[in-house]
């Protein structure tokens, strides 16, 4: 039984930004590992700290931590827009710290989704 539902952010043009990141920006093995982690997290009542954490200095923005072939993938999201929901906002790859610009995008999208929940749809595992 799923306790959480994950959602992907959609642009104004109706493009699934998370799906595009997963399919255009990374190796298939990394995509598979990210999707497997998302599927696993759906069953946890509380997300384990080794898999997800708040991003310091960015209230409301959380990062999923997934390592594949020595690369640290960091999809950013937030708890919402509804109860039991987690919205994925933007994908990143950590090489030290995530760029401030990426965190700003995540925060802007978070605020937008709060105002317009239709900007997210259920996560596309394909």
Secondary structure per residue as TSV (DSSP state, phi and psi in degrees):
chain	resnum	aa	ss	phi	psi
A	1	X	-	360.0	133.0
A	2	X	-	-84.2	126.3
A	3	X	S	-92.0	-24.3
A	4	X	-	-124.7	148.2
A	5	X	E	-117.3	127.6
A	6	X	E	-95.4	143.3
A	7	X	E	-126.1	153.3
A	8	X	E	-109.2	144.8
A	9	X	E	-78.4	136.4
A	10	X	B	-114.0	135.5
A	11	X	-	-72.3	173.9
A	12	X	T	-59.0	-31.3
A	13	X	T	-79.9	0.1
A	14	X	S	83.2	17.7
A	15	X	-	-92.1	134.8
A	16	X	B	-78.0	103.4
A	17	X	H	-68.4	-33.1
A	18	X	H	-72.5	-44.8
A	19	X	H	-60.6	-41.8
A	20	X	H	-62.5	-44.5
A	21	X	H	-60.7	-45.0
A	22	X	H	-66.7	-32.6
A	23	X	H	-96.9	-21.1
A	24	X	H	-110.5	-19.2
A	25	X	S	-112.5	3.1
A	26	X	S	-152.6	161.8
A	27	X	-	-64.9	153.5
A	28	X	H	-59.4	-37.0
A	29	X	H	-63.9	-38.4
A	30	X	H	-67.9	-42.8
A	31	X	H	-58.9	-44.7
A	32	X	H	-61.8	-40.9
A	33	X	H	-68.2	-40.0
A	34	X	H	-63.7	-47.3
A	35	X	H	-63.1	-37.7
A	36	X	H	-64.8	-39.4
A	37	X	H	-65.6	-43.3
A	38	X	H	-61.3	-45.1
A	39	X	H	-60.4	-42.1
A	40	X	H	-66.4	-42.0
A	41	X	H	-63.7	-25.8
A	42	X	T	-59.7	-24.2
A	43	X	T	-95.1	-5.1
A	44	X	-	-87.3	132.7
A	45	X	S	-67.5	-36.7
A	46	X	S	-129.5	129.9
A	47	X	-	-68.2	129.4
A	48	X	-	-64.6	139.7
A	49	X	T	-60.9	-25.8
A	50	X	T	-71.5	-14.5
A	51	X	T	-107.6	-22.8
A	52	X	E	-153.0	142.6
A	53	X	E	-155.7	159.6
A	54	X	E	-67.8	146.5
A	55	X	-	-93.9	117.0
A	56	X	T	-55.1	130.3
A	57	X	T	88.2	-2.9
A	58	X	S	-130.6	81.0
A	59	X	T	-56.6	132.0
A	60	X	T	91.0	-17.9
A	61	X	-	-94.5	129.0
A	62	X	E	-121.5	154.1
A	63	X	E	-120.0	135.0
A	64	X	E	-85.4	141.0
A	65	X	-	-114.6	114.9
A	66	X	E	-134.6	128.5
A	67	X	E	-111.3	131.9
A	68	X	E	-141.1	125.1
A	69	X	T	52.1	40.0
A	70	X	T	78.8	2.0
A	71	X	E	-104.0	136.0
A	72	X	E	-97.4	109.3
A	73	X	E	-92.4	138.5
A	74	X	-	-134.1	77.5
A	75	X	-	-67.0	134.4
A	76	X	E	-104.4	143.0
A	77	X	E	-159.6	-164.6
A	78	X	E	-153.9	162.2
A	79	X	E	-76.3	108.7
A	80	X	-	151.0	178.1
A	81	X	S	-83.0	-13.2
A	82	X	S	-119.6	179.4
A	83	X	T	-66.8	134.2
A	84	X	T	75.9	16.0
A	85	X	E	-112.9	146.9
A	86	X	E	-133.9	119.1
A	87	X	E	-99.2	124.7
A	88	X	E	-84.8	127.4
A	89	X	E	-107.1	-40.2
A	90	X	E	-161.2	149.7
A	91	X	-	-104.2	144.9
A	92	X	-	-141.4	162.5
A	93	X	E	-122.8	125.8
A	94	X	E	-88.4	125.7
A	95	X	S	-129.1	72.9
A	96	X	S	97.9	-117.6
A	97	X	S	-101.7	149.7
A	98	X	-	-68.0	143.6
A	99	X	-	-62.2	142.4
A	100	X	H	-56.5	-36.8
A	101	X	H	-60.1	-40.2
A	102	X	H	-65.7	-40.6
A	103	X	H	-66.4	-37.0
A	104	X	H	-64.2	-41.5
A	105	X	H	-60.7	-45.9
A	106	X	H	-59.9	-43.8
A	107	X	H	-67.6	-42.1
A	108	X	H	-62.5	-43.0
A	109	X	H	-66.7	-38.1
A	110	X	H	-58.5	-48.3
A	111	X	H	-62.8	-39.2
A	112	X	H	-64.8	-43.9
A	113	X	H	-65.4	-35.5
A	114	X	H	-60.9	-41.4
A	115	X	H	-76.7	-35.1
A	116	X	-	-131.0	81.4
A	117	X	G	-58.6	-18.5
A	118	X	G	-69.5	-6.9
A	119	X	G	-78.2	-2.7
A	120	X	E	-124.8	149.7
A	121	X	E	-137.2	162.2
A	122	X	E	-50.8	142.6
A	123	X	-	-56.8	134.8
A	124	X	-	-96.1	110.0
A	125	X	-	-82.1	-1.4
A	126	X	-	-78.1	360.0
